Amino acid sequence: MFLYEDYVELLDVIEGASIPLMTKPYSSPFEITAPEFRIVIEEAAAFFEGNQTSRETVARIQSRVGTYLSEQLG
């Protein structure tokens, strides 16, 4: 069940996130790209559908984005 406290906690996490908005030619290897955004959107959808808590959502986003970046950066 989706609780107001979960919503507030997720918003705090999102508002505290730092997303580099660099553009070429000044891009960073850690620049946020479409695959990372897709992961966040997928996990946020599961949260808002009530399928996982805010803590689970954050953990899953961190895990999935970390795996993706590890694969991309070798």
C-alpha positions in Angstrom: 0.0 0.0 0.0 1.3 3.4 -0.9 1.7 5.6 2.1 2.1 9.3 2.3 5.4 8.9 4.2 6.8 6.8 1.3 5.9 9.5 -1.1 7.6 12.2 1.0 10.7 10.0 1.4 11.0 9.4 -2.3 10.6 13.1 -3.0 13.4 13.8 -0.6 15.6 11.4 -2.3 14.8 12.8 -5.8 15.2 16.4 -4.6 18.6 15.5 -3.1 19.8 13.8 -6.2 22.5 15.5 -8.3 22.2 15.1 -12.0 25.1 16.5 -14.1 23.7 18.4 -17.0 26.9 18.5 -19.0 26.8 18.6 -22.8 29.4 17.6 -25.4 32.2 18.3 -25.6 32.4 18.7 -21.9 30.6 15.5 -21.0 31.6 13.3 -18.1 31.8 9.5 -18.1 29.2 9.7 -15.4 26.7 11.8 -17.4 23.1 10.7 -17.0 21.8 9.2 -20.2 18.6 7.8 -21.4 19.2 4.2 -20.0 19.6 5.6 -16.5 16.5 7.7 -16.8 14.6 4.7 -18.0 15.7 2.7 -14.9 14.5 5.5 -12.6 11.2 5.8 -14.4 10.6 2.0 -14.3 11.4 1.8 -10.6 9.4 5.0 -9.8 6.4 3.5 -11.6 6.6 0.3 -9.5 6.8 2.5 -6.3 3.7 4.6 -7.3 1.8 1.4 -8.2 2.4 0.3 -4.7 4.6 -2.7 -5.6 7.6 -1.6 -3.6 8.5 0.8 -0.7 10.5 4.0 -1.2 13.5 2.3 0.4 13.2 -0.7 -2.0 12.9 1.7 -4.9 16.0 3.6 -4.0 18.0 0.4 -3.5 16.8 -1.0 -6.8 17.7 2.2 -8.7 21.1 2.3 -7.1 21.8 -1.3 -7.9 20.5 -1.2 -11.5 22.2 2.1 -12.4 25.4 0.8 -10.7 25.3 -2.4 -12.7 24.7 -0.5 -15.9 27.5 1.9 -15.3 29.9 -0.9 -14.5 29.0 -2.6 -17.7 29.5 0.6 -19.7 32.7 1.7 -18.1 34.3 -1.7 -18.0 
